[in-house]
Each structure stands twice: as structure tokens, then as C-alpha cells.
Amino acid sequence: MIYMSDSLNNAKRNVYKVNSELQNSHLVIQNFGNASSRFLNGFVIKPSGIILRESNHKEMVQMDLEGNKLDGDLNPSSDEPTHRILYTDKDINGVVHTHSKYATAFAQANLEVPNLGTTHSDFSKYSIFVTEQLDKDEVVNDYELNTGKKIIETIKSKGISMLETPGILSIRHGVFSWGKTIEDALKNAEIIEYLAELCFITRNLNPSSETIEDFISSKHFNRKHGPNKYYGQ
Ligand SMILES: [Zn+2]
């Protein structure tokens, strides 16, 4: 048996655990989802096309940031290039991808999820944005890599840092969320779905519901994430 370092073994255990939690959550049907965690100079991600409950942590795949597989018998998830591009942002240590129902509906409709209330403001002052459209060439060649590039470009174009938003809607596709840890990325995938559903209900009740006032939004975000944060629920 090939020697596996304790730290790699632990990283694989954690990635397997979070992928299992994701798989068992309401955010994923069938096999539409994956999670990864930064590890050393790369990351660990779920392999492609496995049935998680029939698998185990040893099958998780270690990648570097150039797209080389460093450890694992199987191929990484087909979304690996998107995860890889997101790890070029040094603040991000975990990435989750889902096709959760309400958020994906917004992505398909090319509609961002506006900040309508304090629940949203607790996680971001901004809308959950939708990426710009990929052109035909970007889809035909290196689609997953270009999906990641569009995410970075879209966040940059908004003038914010990646950690100022829990994630993004990849146009016509689904959710990519991220965080300081893989656990945060999973929580953020959950909150994005919840915010999309809340927005859908709110705008159905009152189609002209406006975005929250900036001073309330800032208060909520800063008491949880600002330099003088004090809020815990
Ligand atoms: Zn997908």
C-alpha cells in the first residue's frame, strides 16, 4: 500500500465528510454537486462519477493549482478546473458547487438575488450576482476553466473581494459558493439557496419590494463580520 501522510489523509477525510453532507442535503439531487478544500499548494476534491456512499475518503483526489493530479486513482470531478481557478484567490480555502433549486432558477433566468432584508445582509451587503455569459468559444474549449474565470471577472467587475459575498450564480448553470473553510463554503451554498427562495416568495407577495436600505444592511453585515463584530446567534 502506498504511504499516505497523516495530513493528506485528514484532508481527504474532511473533503469526503463534507461531500457526504452535501449529498445528503436538500441542495443536491442525484450527482449534481461537489466540494473541495485547499490543501498545501493545491486542493482535495471529490472524484468524478462515484457513488459517495459506496466510496470512502481514500478515493478523494489531490490536485495542484496547475491541474496536475498529485494523488488518487480516479479522475477529479469534471468541475475541477472551476474549483482550481477559484483557489487562485488566496482568501478562499473551500469551494462548493450545487444545482440547488431556487438559486439555479435565478441563474437560468439570468437574475441576481437582490438584498431584500436582514437575513441576506448578515451574509453580504450585495446581491448574489450572476456571472456574465460565456461565448461559444469559451463553452466549446475549456468550459469549466472559463466558468471559473467568469466568476473571478464578475466579482472583480463589482469592485468587491471574493469574501464579501458567499458565492455566485453561474449563468444558466448553478451555484458556486466559497469560504475561509470548506465548512463555510457548504453553509454559504445553503444560505444562497435560502436567500433565493426568500426572494422568490417576497417578490411574489409584492413584486415591487425594494432592496434593503444601505444603513440597515451595513449594520447587519458589520455586526457579524466587521472589525468590531459582536453578534452571535
Ligand atoms: Zn454543475
Residues whose N, C-alpha, C, O or C-beta is under 5 A from the ligand:
A	BS01	ZN	G174
